[in-house]
Structures are given as structure tokens and as C-alpha cells.
Amino acid sequence: MSTKLERVLAIDSEICRGRYPSVTDLCQRFEVSERTLHEDIRFLRENLAREIDFDHLKNGYFNSNPEKRLPAFELSSGEVFALTLGKELLSQYIGTSFEPTLRSALEKISERLPEKVQVDPADVQAIIRFRGSAIIPISGKLFTDINKACDAHKQVEFTYFAASKGETTSRQVDPQILLHDRGAWYLVAYCHARKALRMFALHRMRDYKILDATFEPMTRDVINKWMDAAFQLEHGEREHNVTVQFAPHAARYIRERVWHPQQILKDSADGSCTLSFPASSLEEVLRWLGQYGSDALVVEPEELRVMLKESLKATLAKYN
């Protein structure tokens, strides 16, 4: 979903390419009605002084003064932020209950970054082109209520479906913080049933209730230490030291990212690399390694090597 200004600039760019786009072409290209398109053309002519005419023989619009360009305009660094990172974030939640909250947050960030920069209208489309990732929709009320419970240190009760085990249980927790990862929201909380910190996916929580009982929140250092024990998100019963050797082709991509805050990366003369890190869920590491295929060789632990062998055998059996 684009704003009116973004749309009219894109329409102007399409017309200025000299292809004489018709009304139908532009309506389909920008997914607007004929009435909206005519309003946008009028906006370009009256508000942006664009000399756009319609050629009845070619049945399309054209720019009668190609030498005349839209003047550069100023954006604050906060507005540039909103058009880049902010726009990308919004693109994932437009139409959901989170959109007003995100817009408000971005506006406040923009207000605190007053430095001005010059922006050419021709570059605006390049700035705001994003591809949204897959997201898991959740109730805006659920998110708001759980966030308030974290802030007010109030216990929460809910029914939870554990996808890994395929079972549903009742939980009472002390909510600590909310975490967003790869399109999903998670609650990090102390679980009274498990007597330990646990991570709960908000979209798997049902029949939640905010209780009157309060609790003393854990320190951020304690929470961060617990979260850092996971390779990505999942936690297991004990910590494992994982070491994986990556072939030169895969090593190029492995070097680009920090996969774990405690990782150790060692390069080899042949272009390969070895990545070591602690992880408490070998199942999560196993799924991650799947994308690298034969370019990844597990050095340790032996338990992960066995798991990988069994997984590859089962996969191969399906193709035999």
C-alpha cells in the first residue's frame, strides 16, 4: 500500500518514459480506479506543475515538456529513516492492528532527527521499494495486553499449544519481554509450571487472562544471558558446543553475518571456514544446516552428526 504522493510520483515516472501509457494501463499498473487516476493526474498538473497531456491518436499520456523536472525537496534524516527502515517495517504490518502504533513510533523518531538532506523525486521510488517477509498475524489486543502485563509486572494465565510436541497445556507465567523474530512475536516469561524461563509464541496462546498478582521482574542481564544460550530461538535441556566446517562457497555467506554472540569464526587458506558456537537446541541447528547441504560438515558434537546422518538417510529414502 502506497501513499498518494508515492503513487503520483510513480505515475509521473511511468508517463515520462515516453511509452504513452493509457488510462487502463496506469489503472492496472498502480491498482487504482479511473476516478483515482484522473485525480492523481490533476494533482500532478495543479500541485506539482507537471505538463502532462493526453494524445488521443496514441491513446496515452505523455510529458509535453521533457526538459522540465520536478525540483529536489528536503527530507529530514528522520523522514529518510521512515522511508527506508520504517517503510520496510510498515510494509509487513499495513492493514493490521499494529499499523497505527508503528506509524506513531516512526513519527516520533523522525521528530528527533532534524538534519535535512536533499532528495531527488526520481530517487524516491528506489528508496521505498521493499519486499515484505512472511508474517504470522496475531490479535492487536493480545499484543497490547501482553505488552502492558510486561510493563506492569502482572502475571498472565493462558492455554498454550506447543508445536514441537503437539500438545496443549495451561500456563501461568511472569511476562518479562516481547521479542520479534522472522515475522512472529514471542513472549519471554518465567513459567511457574517449568520453574524456568521459557519462550512462548503469541499466535499459539489462547484464552489468556491478565491476573492481579504481580511479580519482581528479572534483570535484563539475566534474560539476555538466557536468550544468548540459544542458537536462534529454541532452548534445550543442556548446552552443546557446536563446530561446523563450511566449504568455500558457503563460507562466503557465513562470514557476512554474526550467527551467535559467542561465536568463533576461523578462516582457512583454501577459502573455507569453521564456525563454533554454543547451542542448547540441536534440532534448531539441524534445521539451519539443512540449507547448506554438502557445503556444511559437522565436526562436533557427535550427537548432532548422528542426527544429521539420520535426517539425510530419511530424506534419501523418500527419493529411492
N, C-alpha and C positions, 0 to 999 in steps of 0.2 A: 504494500500500500504506500503510495507516494503523496506528498503534499501538492497543492495546486501549483506552487512556484516550481517545484521539481518537475512537474508534468509539463508545464508550458515551456520550460527551458528545453526539455527533451523534444517536444513537438517542434520548437523553433529549429533545433539541430537537425531534425529529420527533414524539414522543409528546405533548409539551407544546403542540403546535399545535392539539390538540383534534379531530383527524380520526379518532381511534380506529383506528390502523394495525393490521392483523392480523399474525400471525406470518409469513405468506407475504409480505406487503408489506414488512416490515422485512428479511426474509432477502434478498429481491430487491434492495431499496434499498441495502443495505450489503454484498451479496455474501458472506453467511455462511451456515453451515448452521443448522438449527433448534437443534441442541445448543449451538452457539456463541452464538446469540441468547439462549437461556434462561440461559446463564452470564452474559452481559452484563446481562440484566435483574436477575439475582440480585446482581451486582456493584453495580448502581445502588441496589438496595434495602438491601443489607447494608453496603456500604462508603461510599456517598455519601448514605445516608439518604433516598433518593427514595421518595415514596409513590405507587408505580406499581401499578395494579390492572388486571385484565382483565375487560372487560364481555362476558359470553357472549351477550347478546342482539345487541350490535353487532359481536361477534366481533373485538374490538380492544382495545389497551391505552389507558389514559388516566391522567392525573395527578389523583389524588383530593384533592390539596391544592395548587391552582394558585398560592396566595399564597406558598408556600414555594419559595425559590430556592436554588440552590447558592451557597455563600459564595464571595466572591472569594479568590483564593490568590496567593501570591507567586511570581514568576519572577525570576531574575537577568537582567540585561541580556544575559548570555551565552546564557541559555536562550531569551530572546526572539529573539536572533540565530539560534539553531538552528531556531526555529520559523518564521523568515522566510527570510532568505537561505540559511541552512543547509538548511532543508526543501526549498527550491526546487532547490538543487544535488543533494540526495539523490534527489529525485523523478526526476531524469534517469538515475540510476545504481542504483536499487533493483533487486536481483536480479542485478546484475553483480558481477564480482570486485572492483570499486572500492568497493562499499558499506562493508565493514568499515573500510577506510582512511579514508574520508570521515567515518564516524561517530566514529572515534577522534580525528580532527583537530578536529571540531566540539566534542567533549567537552573537549578541551584549551583551546580558545578560550573556552568557557563558564566554565571554572575561573578564567580570568584576568580575567573581567569580573563582579565580585561584587556590583555595585549591584543592589538589589531594586526591583521595580515591582509594582503591584497589577494583576491581570488578572481580569476577569470571565469565568466559564466560557462565557457566551453569546457572548463575542467570540472564543473560541479558534478556531472554525471559520473566521471571517473571516481570522484570522492565518495559517492553514495551508492555504488554498486556493491551489493553484498549477497551472499547466499546463506540463508538461514539453515541451521542444523536441525536434525530431528529433535523434537521436544516431547516430553510426556506431560500432557495437560493436567493440572490439578485445580482444585477449587481455590479461588481467591480468598474466600472466607477462611478456609483451612489454613492457608499460608499466613494470613494476618493474625488469626487466633494463636497459632503456634509461635509466631514471632513475638506476640505480646506475652505469652507464657514464659518464653526465654527471658524477656526483659524484666518481667515482674517476679521471676523465680517461683513460678507456680507449677505444681505437679500436674501431669497430664495422664489421663487414662484412655486407652483405645484398644481396638481389636486389630491385630496385625497379621498379614499374610506374608510368610517367609518364602520367597520364590525358590530359593536354593533347596529347601526341604519340602516344599509343597504343603506346608501345614499352617493352620491359623491358631493364634494364641492371644490371650488377653495380657496386656502390659500396663504397668504403672511406672512412669519414668519422671526423672528430674531433667527437663529440657535445658541444654546448655547453649548450643549454637545451631544455626541453619547453614547448610552447605549446598552450593550449586555445582554440579559436575555433569558435563556432557548432556545437557538438556533435561536433567532431573534434579529435584530438590530433595535433600536428605536432612534429617534431624539427628544431631549427635546428642545423646542423652544417657544419663545413668539409669540403667534398668534395674528395678528392685527385684525382679524375678531372677536375673542372671548375676546380680551383685557386681556389676561391672559396666563400663561404658559400652554402648552399642550404637550402631548407625541404623536409622530407620528411613526407608523411602516414603516420602509423604503420600505418594499415589497409592501406597499399599495400606495406608492407615484408614480404618473405618470406625464409625460410632465413637469418635473422640469426645472427651469431656475435660474441660479445664477445671481442676479442683481448687478448693480454697487453701489447701495445705501448701505451705511454702518450704523452701529448702535453701541451703547455703551453696551458692554456685562454686564450681571448681575453678581454679586459676587457669588462665589461658595457656600457661606453660604446660600444665598437666594435660590439657586437651590436645595441644599441638604435639606433644610427645607421643600420645596415644595414636593420633592420626598419622604421624610420620612412621609409625611402625608398620603401616600398611603399604603395599606397593602402589596401589592406586586408591581403592576404597575399602576392600574387604579385609576383615580381620579373622585370624585363625586362633588356634589354641596355643601355639608356640611360635617363636621366631626362627626363621631359617636364613642362612647365608646363601644367597643365590649368586652364581657366577655363570655368565653366558658369553661365549665367543661368537662374534659376528663376522661373516665373510666381508671382503672389501666393499661389495656393492651395498649391502645392508648397513655397513659401518658408517657410510656417508650420512645416512639419516639418523642413526643412533647418536652420532656426535652433535647433532643440531639441537638436541633437547636435554633438559635436566629431567630424568625419569624418576629420580628419588633424591630427597635432600641429603642422604648419606651415601650416595653412590660413589664408586671409584671407577674411573674410566682409564684404561691403559691402551695406548696405540701400539701397533706392531709395524715393522718396516715394510711388510707386504700390503699395507693398507687396511688390514683387518683391525678389530679392536675387541677388548674384553671388558664387559660391564659387570660390576659386582654391587650388590645392594642387599639390605635385609628385607625380608617379607614374611608376613605371618599367614598368608593365604597362598598356597602353591597353586590352587585351582585358578586363581586370578592371573598368576604369572603364566600358567599353561595356556590360557585363552589369549593372552597378549603375544606369546611366542608363535602362535598359530599363523599370524600374518607374515612371518619371516621365513617360514618353511625351512628348506635345507640350508638357508643362509645363517641359521642360528644353531649353535651346538651348546647344549647344557653341559657345563663342567661339573657343577655341584648345585644342590645336593643330589645324592644318588636317588633319593625318593622322587625328585622331580624328573630325573632321567627315566625312571621306570614308568612314571605317569605318562610321559611324552611318548615312550615306546608303545604303551598300550593304546594310547589315543590314535597313533599313526596306524597301528595294526587294525584297529576297528574301522578307521577311515578307508584303508586299503581293501578291507574285506567287502565293503559296500560297492567297490568298483570291480571286483573279481566276479 
